[in-house]
Amino acid sequence: LKTTRQELWSTGDIILRIEGEIRKTNDLSDDFIKEGHWQGISDEECLLAEKFPTPFRFINHSKKPNAYAKLFLMEVIAATDIPIGNEITIDYGLEPMNARCKKLLGKLKS
């Protein structure tokens, strides 16, 4: 990963490596799903962060994101050149999840 001495994240750079545990979403309680301390990897699996808060939790949503998550590789990648210090955004709408999770989250992650 780059240090703060760099001026920008270049397109294709790995911004963040995500640490966590992969779990079946059906094994999670409704309350845990509603709290949102997970990220969908597939319709059936999700990533739980080892510690909260993790840097990944501070990446915000945008319909015009400057980064994207490869959750199966546990990486966040720069989609464009991003000056260091700028907000990192991804499109939460691209996060896969099953119908139960979508229903419990309502419009938050659907």
N, C-alpha and C positions, 0 to 999 in steps of 0.2 A: 504494500500500500504506500501511497505517496505521503510525504511529510508536509507540514504546513509551509515549508520553504518553497514548495511548488506553487506556480501561479494558477494552474488549472488542472482539472481532470480532463484528459483527452478522450474523445469518442472511443469506446471499447475498453477503457480502463476499468479495472475492478475497483470500485469505490469502497466496498465493504464485504467482508466475509462474515456470514451469519453463523452463529453457533446455536445449537439447539437440538432438540430431540424430535424425531419423527414419530407421530402417533396416528392411530385410526380415529377419525373424527367421531365415529359412532361410540367410541369409548369415553368421550368427554361429556360432562354433565351439561344440561341446558344453561345453567348459570355461568359456567366457565366459557361456553361459546358466546354468550351475550356480553361478557366482559371484554372479549376481543383480544386476548393475550395469545394469539396464534395466527398463523398465516396458512391459507390453503395451498397445498402443493398439487393435489389432484382432487377429484370428487370424493375420494375415500380417505385421503391422508392429509395431515397438516403438520406444520412445524411449530413446536413449542420452544420459546426462548429459555435458555438455562437460567438467566438472571433477568430481573425486571428492575428498572427499565434498561433495555438494550439499545444501542444506537439505531438499530433497524426500526424501532418503534417511533423514532422521531422523523422518519421519512414521510412526507405528506403526499396527499393525493392530488393529481392534476389530470385533466383530460388532454393536456399537452405536456406530458412528462419529459424531463430531461435525463431520465434513467429508467432502467427496467430491472426487474428481479428475475433471476434464474433460480427459483427456489429449490428445484431439484438438485442444483449445484451449490446452493446456499451462498449465492453471490448477488450483489447489486452492481450493475454495469452502467457506465455513462453512455447515454444514447446520443449525446451531443457534447461539445466542449463546454465544460462548466467551470467558471472561475471559482477558485477556492474561497469559501465563505458564503457562496450562494446556496440557497435552499435546494435540497435534493428532493425530487418528486418522482413518483411512479403512478401508474394508473391502477387503482385498486380494483376497477371493474374487470381487469384481466385475471384476477385471482380466482382460481378454480375452487369450487366448493359444492357440496351436495345440497339437495332441496331442503333438508332439515336445517342446515346452517343458514341458508338464505332466508328461510321462514323466521327463524329465531332472531336474525339480525335486521329483518325488515329492509328498509331502504339504505341502511348503513353500509352494507357490502354487496348489495344485489346489483 
